[in-house]
Amino acid sequence: QVQLVESGGGLVQPGGSLKLSCAASGSIFSINGMGWYRQAPGEQRELVAVISGGGPTNYADSVKGRFTIARDNAKMMVFLQMNSLKPEDTAVYYCAAMTRYGRTWWGQGTQVTVSS
């Protein structure tokens, strides 16, 4: 099993910044990719950004140029730096770890609210 614990969510004004962190523990040897997804009320969960073990990244079009994903393989952590936040970025953000066996593990989620 893989356990994921997120931190860093909160309330921020439009145009502001937040940094999310996620720490993995357990069977971390099995982890390949890590990433962030989000789910707004009444919406489906959607990809925000993912990063492979070797470093290549992929972003949703809606966050390109504003969000940056990074990982620390030594600590098995993944981060999401979110700049120029918009009200439409409001959602619960979930950390995900994708294993080489084809399974995805999820964190409990952290709320991000962008509002004035």
matplotlib code that plots the C-alpha trace (Angstrom):
import matplotlib.pyplot as plt

x = [0.0, 0.9, -0.2, -0.3, -0.7, -1.3, -0.8, -0.8, -4.4, -6.4, -8.1, -6.4, -7.4, -7.5, -4.0, -2.4, -0.3, -0.3, 2.0, 0.7, 2.9, 2.3, 4.4, 4.2, 5.0, 4.5, 5.4, 7.1, 9.4, 6.4, 5.7, 6.3, 4.4, 3.0, 0.6, -2.3, -5.9, -8.8, -12.5, -14.9, -18.4, -20.7, -17.7, -15.7, -12.2, -9.7, -6.0, -4.0, -0.4, 1.6, 5.4, 7.1, 10.0, 12.4, 11.1, 8.8, 5.7, 2.2, -0.2, -3.9, -4.3, -6.1, -3.1, -0.2, 2.1, 0.6, 1.2, 4.4, 4.8, 8.0, 9.1, 11.8, 12.5, 14.8, 11.9, 9.2, 7.3, 5.5, 4.7, 2.4, 3.2, 0.1, 0.5, -2.0, -4.8, -8.4, -11.8, -12.2, -9.2, -11.4, -11.6, -10.4, -6.9, -5.9, -2.4, -2.0, 0.7, 0.7, 2.5, 4.4, 1.7, -1.0, -2.7, -3.3, -3.3, -5.0, -4.6, -7.4, -7.6, -7.0, -9.3, -8.2, -10.5, -9.8, -12.1, -12.0]
y = [0.0, 3.6, 6.4, 10.0, 13.1, 16.5, 19.9, 23.5, 24.2, 27.2, 30.4, 32.9, 36.0, 36.0, 36.5, 35.0, 31.9, 28.7, 25.7, 22.2, 19.4, 15.7, 13.1, 9.4, 6.5, 2.8, 0.8, 3.8, 1.6, 0.8, 4.4, 5.6, 8.8, 11.3, 14.1, 16.3, 16.1, 18.4, 18.1, 21.1, 20.7, 19.0, 18.3, 15.2, 14.8, 16.2, 16.1, 19.2, 18.0, 14.8, 14.1, 10.9, 9.4, 10.7, 14.2, 14.7, 16.7, 17.1, 19.9, 20.6, 23.4, 25.5, 25.7, 25.9, 28.8, 29.3, 26.0, 24.1, 20.5, 19.2, 16.1, 15.1, 11.5, 11.2, 12.2, 10.8, 14.1, 16.0, 19.7, 22.0, 25.6, 27.5, 31.2, 33.7, 31.7, 32.2, 31.6, 28.7, 27.0, 26.5, 22.7, 19.9, 19.0, 15.3, 14.0, 10.8, 8.1, 5.8, 2.5, 0.4, -2.3, 0.0, 1.1, 4.6, 5.7, 8.8, 11.3, 12.5, 15.9, 19.5, 22.4, 25.3, 28.3, 31.3, 34.2, 37.8]
z = [0.0, -0.5, 1.8, 0.6, 2.8, 1.3, 2.9, 1.8, 0.8, 2.0, 1.0, -1.3, -3.2, -7.0, -8.4, -5.3, -4.9, -3.0, -2.8, -2.2, -0.9, -0.8, 1.0, 0.1, 2.4, 2.4, -0.7, -2.3, -4.4, -6.6, -7.5, -11.0, -11.8, -9.3, -9.8, -8.8, -9.7, -8.7, -8.3, -8.1, -6.7, -9.2, -11.5, -12.4, -11.0, -13.6, -14.2, -13.1, -13.6, -13.5, -13.4, -14.1, -12.2, -14.8, -14.8, -17.8, -17.0, -18.4, -17.5, -18.1, -20.6, -18.1, -15.7, -18.2, -17.4, -14.0, -12.1, -11.8, -10.6, -9.1, -7.1, -4.7, -5.3, -2.3, 0.0, -2.3, -2.3, -5.0, -5.0, -6.9, -7.1, -8.1, -9.2, -10.6, -9.1, -10.5, -8.9, -11.3, -9.7, -6.6, -5.9, -3.7, -4.9, -4.7, -4.8, -6.8, -7.0, -10.0, -9.5, -12.1, -11.5, -12.9, -9.6, -8.6, -4.9, -3.7, -0.9, 1.2, -0.6, 0.4, -0.3, -2.3, -2.4, -4.6, -3.6, -2.7]

ax = plt.figure().add_subplot(projection="3d")
ax.plot(x, y, z, "-o")
ax.set_aspect("equal")
plt.show()
